[in-house]
Amino acid sequence: MIRHCVFLRLSPKADTAELDKIMLDLEDLVRRLDGCSDFRAGPNRDYEGKTPDYPYGFTLDAENAKALAAYAVDPEHQDLGARLVALCEGGAAGIIVYDIEAPA
């Protein structure tokens, strides 16, 4: 299983209504893609004080690398990703992605 973790350095001017819409659309997409599940999104509470520049993030699970690759090239995902880039400080540089491989 691969847990796809995405951390967003949102622009101070980011439209939160747009962010909410993108998250809902990503959740819907993940539900429809074979091998993808468990979409979660929300604010970073940063209890350890290590990531204050990344106030929001989301995760999803992919059953394997093939399922994650299908998500990555999906046209709807690419459109939603472009909209996220527009909300982030520094554009694409304002997004950190970790793909953690773990037992299912």
NORNOR-V878640 format. One record per residue. N is the residue number from 1. RES is the residue in one small letter. PSI is psi as a letter, one per 30 degrees, with the letter a starting at -180 (NA if undefined). NEAR is the number of other C-alpha atoms within 12 Angstrom. Layout:
# NORNOR-V878640
[[N | RES | PSI | NEAR] [N | RES | PSI | NEAR]]
This chain:
# NORNOR-V878640
[[1 | m | k | 22] [2 | i | k | 26] [3 | r | j | 29] [4 | h | j | 34] [5 | c | k | 26] [6 | v | k | 32] [7 | f | k | 31] [8 | l | k | 38] [9 | r | i | 31] [10 | l | k | 33] [11 | s | k | 25] [12 | p | f | 15] [13 | k | g | 14] [14 | a | k | 23] [15 | d | j | 17] [16 | t | f | 20] [17 | a | e | 12] [18 | e | e | 20] [19 | l | e | 31] [20 | d | e | 23] [21 | k | e | 17] [22 | i | e | 29] [23 | m | e | 30] [24 | l | e | 20] [25 | d | e | 24] [26 | l | e | 35] [27 | e | e | 27] [28 | d | e | 21] [29 | l | e | 28] [30 | v | e | 32] [31 | r | e | 20] [32 | r | f | 20] [33 | l | k | 28] [34 | d | k | 19] [35 | g | g | 24] [36 | c | k | 31] [37 | s | l | 28] [38 | d | h | 25] [39 | f | k | 27] [40 | r | k | 23] [41 | a | k | 26] [42 | g | l | 22] [43 | p | k | 25] [44 | n | j | 22] [45 | r | f | 15] [46 | d | h | 16] [47 | y | f | 10] [48 | e | f | 8] [49 | g | h | 11] [50 | k | f | 11] [51 | t | h | 18] [52 | p | f | 17] [53 | d | f | 24] [54 | y | i | 28] [55 | p | f | 30] [56 | y | l | 33] [57 | g | l | 34] [58 | f | l | 34] [59 | t | l | 31] [60 | l | l | 35] [61 | d | k | 34] [62 | a | k | 33] [63 | e | f | 28] [64 | n | l | 25] [65 | a | e | 21] [66 | k | e | 17] [67 | a | e | 25] [68 | l | e | 30] [69 | a | e | 21] [70 | a | e | 23] [71 | y | e | 33] [72 | a | e | 24] [73 | v | f | 16] [74 | d | k | 20] [75 | p | e | 14] [76 | e | e | 22] [77 | h | e | 26] [78 | q | e | 20] [79 | d | e | 19] [80 | l | e | 28] [81 | g | e | 28] [82 | a | e | 18] [83 | r | e | 25] [84 | l | e | 39] [85 | v | e | 28] [86 | a | f | 26] [87 | l | f | 30] [88 | c | k | 32] [89 | e | k | 22] [90 | g | g | 19] [91 | g | b | 20] [92 | a | f | 22] [93 | a | f | 19] [94 | g | g | 25] [95 | i | k | 29] [96 | i | k | 28] [97 | v | k | 21] [98 | y | k | 18] [99 | d | j | 23] [100 | i | j | 21] [101 | e | k | 17] [102 | a | l | 14] [103 | p | k | 11] [104 | a | NA | 12]]
